[in-house]
Amino acid sequence: MKLPAIKGFDEEAFNKYLKNTGWLMLARVGSLVIKILVGFAITNYLGKTLNGILNYPAAFTTFFVAAAALGLDGFITRELLRTPENRDRLLGTAFWLKLTGGICIIPLIYFAYSLWNMHKPIETPLIYVLIVGLTGITQAFYITDSYFQSKVQAKYVMRIQVFGNIISALIKLIFIFLKLNVEWFVFALLLDTIILAIGYIHFYRIKVGSVFNWVFDSTLAKYLVKHSWPLALSAVLVSIYMKIDQLMVENYLGTGALGIYSTVVQLSESWYFIPVAIVTSVFPAIMNAKRDNPERYMKRLQNMYDIMVWISLSVALFMTFASPIIYHIVYTPEFWDGAHVLTVHVWAGIFVFLGSASGQYLIAEGYTKLSMLRTGMGAIVNIALNVLWIPKFGIMGAALATLIAYFTATFFILLIPKTRQQGIMMLKSLFLVTAFQKIFKH
């Protein structure tokens, strides 16, 4: 399929982006539709309080699971592009590092829960949190995804994700039909990751070879940890400023409020697969342009920022007007208070889209510590504003805090001289300056 020519846009580049991203988009869209439909059913079945209990473990453990990944996924993709002949050593070493990280976070989760529970009793049982914490172990097998991404073979990722989500959806629908308790749905969260892990291993075995050919290299392990730890810390900070609002909503307002707010987050963040799919697919092209043609490198970055703004702005406008209709159609009345909160929260997506794109620039330039610094700033802003605004404005305060925190994290690079140009490029895209320049260019 070829898109019609759009005045001012690089038609060849645009079609190339679409082609490279197509398989990932198809996978994410299919998964999104399945997850949302089943999510509606689960939410209405459980009600706001039990829905809050179900969503709490994922919010609580996300920081630890992010740490267990050690920032290796994207870094391994880059290393596979540079030295494909080291495939088995890279994948094997990364797998064992991630597996070790996943095991180590279990006692940390236990102690963190115990300390927080002493501060304020948590309605969600510890066993639920520990079960979800086990996903840090199963995600070690996701390292095979880095190989498929380095080979631009997203169609295999699509098959794994779509198949996994279909199986997961059927299981959860059976739970609803059998009228099972909330703990079954907590187990299903872990089962989701197990299904995906099996899928990744299966396709890797068919297309590449056995995972038993992987080799652990202690010298390589030191190299990977040395260079990926800023990405790991950055991932933790990202999870903090993206998930801390849910923990603080539960802390200040209770699980019922979290149950409502989690529907807002689900509908707002369900679109975040788009920037991930785009930047994952075009990252090899960006790296090649950086090596071969600096001018083309900057042009591709600007084009990516433009695309991110157009897509995210369209999503924000649509969801702003559609949110009351969506809530009244798919949710029971006890969730309807989330509609007006969604109209604010969804605008944070614009900065998530731009942040994902500029994050690729930071990786390409080797500014991993700066990536960590800007997400840390976003986390600090989010925590501070949540403390001030949740008691005063309820879940709307959490949405406002998220919006400002995402903006802060994304445009923090304006304050750094060596990255200021990228911040200006993003501002041009955000205010549609480059779009009008392309449209009216003769």
C-alpha positions, -999 to 999 in steps of 0.1 A, spaced: 0 0 0 12 35 -9 -1 66 7 -13 95 -15 13 123 -18 10 150 9 23 184 0 55 193 18 61 158 33 89 135 23 67 109 7 94 82 4 105 87 40 69 87 53 60 55 34 92 39 48 82 48 83 48 33 77 62 1 63 88 -4 90 62 3 117 33 -15 102 38 -49 118 43 -34 152 13 -12 148 -9 -41 138 3 -61 168 -3 -32 192 -37 -23 177 -49 -59 179 -36 -62 215 -51 -28 224 -86 -37 211 -86 -70 229 -72 -56 262 -97 -27 263 -127 -48 256 -118 -74 282 -107 -46 305 -142 -31 303 -157 -64 312 -133 -70 342 -138 -35 355 -176 -37 355 -175 -72 369 -153 -63 399 -166 -28 407 -145 2 416 -131 -12 450 -120 -46 437 -107 -30 405 -85 -8 426 -72 -38 445 -65 -55 411 -46 -25 398 -26 -18 429 0 -46 426 10 -36 391 15 0 402 34 -10 433 58 -35 416 64 -15 384 94 3 399 110 -30 409 103 -48 377 118 -19 357 149 -21 378 151 -59 373 153 -53 335 185 -34 340 179 -12 310 192 -40 288 165 -44 261 171 -13 241 209 -15 248 211 -51 235 192 -41 203 219 -15 197 247 -39 205 232 -65 181 232 -39 154 268 -32 160 281 -67 165 256 -93 152 282 -120 153 281 -118 192 244 -127 192 245 -158 215 269 -141 240 248 -109 241 215 -126 245 228 -152 269 245 -127 292 216 -103 291 191 -131 299 210 -143 330 215 -107 342 177 -100 339 168 -133 355 191 -125 385 175 -91 387 140 -106 387 148 -129 415 165 -102 436 135 -79 436 112 -103 453 126 -97 488 128 -60 481 91 -59 472 83 -77 505 103 -52 526 89 -22 507 53 -34 512 59 -41 549 74 -6 554 46 12 535 19 -9 553 33 3 586 29 39 575 -7 32 563 -25 -1 561 -28 -13 525 -61 -29 514 -44 -50 488 -30 -82 503 8 -88 502 4 -121 483 -12 -103 454 17 -79 452 43 -107 454 25 -126 426 27 -97 403 63 -91 413 72 -125 398 68 -109 364 103 -95 369 115 -131 364 94 -140 334 104 -108 316 140 -121 313 128 -142 284 117 -110 266 153 -104 256 146 -124 224 125 -94 213 157 -74 211 170 -98 185 138 -95 164 139 -57 166 176 -56 155 166 -76 124 135 -55 118 114 -86 121 85 -71 139 60 -95 124 71 -122 148 66 -98 177 31 -91 163 22 -128 162 35 -134 198 16 -104 212 -17 -110 194 -17 -147 202 -8 -140 238 -35 -114 243 -62 -136 227 -53 -164 251 -52 -140 280 -86 -125 271 -102 -159 268 -89 -169 302 -102 -138 319 -136 -140 302 -139 -176 315 -131 -162 350 -159 -138 347 -183 -164 334 -174 -187 364 -178 -157 387 -144 -162 403 -128 -140 429 -103 -111 423 -73 -133 432 -78 -153 400 -74 -121 380 -42 -113 399 -28 -147 389 -39 -139 353 -15 -109 354 14 -132 360 1 -157 335 0 -130 308 38 -127 310 43 -164 311 24 -168 279 44 -141 261 77 -156 274 67 -190 259 58 -173 226 91 -154 224 111 -186 231 90 -206 205 96 -182 177 132 -177 185 137 -215 184 120 -217 150 136 -188 133 171 -187 149 179 -216 172 178 -229 207 182 -206 237 205 -233 251 231 -220 226 232 -188 246 265 -182 265 271 -161 297 302 -140 295 312 -124 328 334 -98 311 305 -89 288 282 -88 318 304 -61 334 304 -41 302 266 -43 298 259 -33 334 284 -5 332 268 10 301 232 2 307 228 12 344 218 48 335 190 33 313 179 10 341 178 39 366 160 60 340 134 32 335 128 31 373 124 69 373 100 67 343 79 41 361 79 63 392 66 94 374 42 73 353 28 51 382 33 70 414 1 89 409 -19 56 412 -1 47 445 -7 82 459 -44 81 449 -48 49 468 -29 63 498 -49 95 500 -83 85 486 -86 47 490 -89 17 466 -123 29 453 -108 61 439 -79 41 425 -105 18 408 -120 48 390 -86 65 383 -72 33 368 -99 34 341 -87 69 332 -51 57 330 -61 27 310 -79 47 283 -53 75 283 -22 53 282 -36 27 258 -24 49 230 12 49 242 20 19 221 21 42 190 53 61 198 70 29 211 62 11 179 74 40 157 106 47 175 115 10 178 111 5 140 129 36 129 157 35 154 180 15 130 174 40 103 182 69 126 214 53 137 224 47 101 217 83 92 238 95 122 267 75 109 264 83 72 247 117 68 243 142 97 219 164 77 196 135 70 199 124 106 185 158 118 158 157 91 146 123 102 145 134 138 124 165 129 101 143 108 96 119 137 87 148 160 62 161 135 45 127 132 44 123 169 26 156 174 1 150 147 -9 116 160 -9 125 197 -28 158 191 -54 139 171 -58 113 199 -61 140 226 -88 160 207 -108 128 199 -107 115 235 -115 150 250 -148 151 232 -155 113 233 -147 106 269 -183 112 284 -198 91 257 -172 63 262 -178 62 300 -216 62 297 -216 34 271 -190 10 285 -189 16 323 -214 13 351 -224 46 368 -200 43 397 -171 49 372 -186 79 354 -166 104 375 -136 94 355 -149 109 323 -139 145 330 -106 134 345 -98 116 312 -102 149 293 -72 163 312 -50 132 315 -51 123 278 -33 156 269 -2 143 287 1 118 258 15 146 236 46 149 258 49 111 261 50 108 223 76 136 220 96 122 250 97 87 233 111 103 201 137 125 218 147 95 239 160 79 208 181 109 201 196 107 236 204 71 231 219 77 197 241 104 211 251 84 241 234 108 265 220 81 288 228 100 320 209 130 307 179 107 299 180 96 335 182 132 348 152 144 329 130 115 340 142 121 375 130 157 373 97 145 360 94 121 389 101 148 415 76 172 399 49 144 398 54 134 434 54 170 447 23 180 428 4 148 438 11 156 474 -3 191 470 -32 184 446 -47 150 453 -60 160 488 -74 192 473 -87 181 439 -90 143 442 -82 122 411 -83 154 390 -53 166 409 -35 134 400 -43 140 363 -31 176 364 1 165 382 8 139 355 3 164 327 27 189 341 53 162 351 53 148 316 58 182 301 87 189 325 104 156 317 101 160 279 113 196 276 139 194 303 165 191 275 159 228 267 179 236 298 210 217 286 230 235 260 241 204 240 205 192 236 187 225 234 184 223 196 164 191 200 141 209 224 136 237 200 129 212 172 102 196 194 87 230 202 85 237 164 66 205 160 44 211 190 33 245 178 29 231 142 56 255 129 73 228 108 40 215 96 30 249 82 65 253 67 61 220 48 26 228 37 34 262 23 68 254 10 71 261 -27 
